[in-house]
Amino acid sequence: MKYFLKRAAFMALTLFAACALTFFLMNVIPGGTAELIIKHTFVGLEESVTEEQINQISSRYNLDDPLYLQFLRWVKEAVLRGDIGTSYVFKKPVLYLLALRLPATIQLAGASMVLSVLVGVSLGIYSALRENRISDHVLRIATLFGVSMPGFWVALILILIFSLKLKLVPVSGYGSLENLLLPAAALSLHSVAAVMRVTRTSMLETLGQEYIRFAKAKGLPVWKIISRHALKNAMLPVITVIGFQMGSLLGGAVVIEKIFAWPGIGSLLVDSISARDLPMVQGCVLAIVMMFLLVHFFVDMLYTHLDPRIRYG
């Protein structure tokens, strides 16, 4: 119970720090907040904004107040009423807009994580069993490519090959498996490479243990040795990497969603930053950080299941 209380306090402190940092950094960006709001909602981006319009918007959203008062007012509403604000641009509650966009982000991040785990762990085990053979060297070179290439570049290459040249899948869209394939592949490539490298290293270390050699001496089939003995003990570092990769997937989704016109929180965050829609930006950051913290909490719980010797005090 003490451990859970500590984790809950840590999560609350992390969320507060993330929101505070986001709020003050957004107000450091050059350009007036009121002017940008007007240009994205009432007039075109090329049109000029009058001083009267700026004063009206500043008065409506209390933008003339000191920054610390604006932030404390937001924290008070969020903590006491569960209200994290209303979007300046969309004129709707932030929680409502997040509820619309969150399923798409979870779907993309979930598909990418499943792909990362299935492909990364499978290739890592195969590479460990084929240590220092040609297939092992090829896979290790491929992982260097995977961890080196930025996600947006991979996304553009996938669009060029599979959408524009081969015409197998659509360039963008949402709602079907075909729309999900390219974004999930582009987002998961880095994670597949990272998971594979750690799985290979951990499996090689585990396969060198005495109890594995004893199992081989007993004549057990290789698949039984892997599934019943080696894999479970090799999974602790792999799960740690998977937890960290989930955070990178949520961060990478911001760019990937924009490229593929995927209607998730990431693309909403990019649009909100350009419009200086501070409540919406705060809500998006809050949702992303919360998902990241929940994933790490789940990873900690998996530790105790895989290794009963681990206990949290």
ABEGO torsion letter per residue (X at the ends): XAAAAAAAAAAAAAAAAAAAAAAAAAAABBEBAAAAAAAAAABBAABBBBAAAAAAAAAAAGAABBAAAAAAAAAAAAAAAGBAEBBAAAGBBAAAAAAAAAAAAAAAAAAAAAAAAAAAAAAAAAAAAABGBAAAAAAAAAAAAAAABBAAAAAAAAAAAAAAAAGABBABEBGBAAAAAAAAAAAAAAAAAAAAAAAAAAAAAAAABAAAAAAAAAGBBAAAAAAAAAAAAAAAAAAAAAAAAAAAAAAAAAAAAAAAGBBBAAAAAAAAAAAGBAAAAAAAAAAAAAAAAAAAAAAAAAAAAABAABBBX
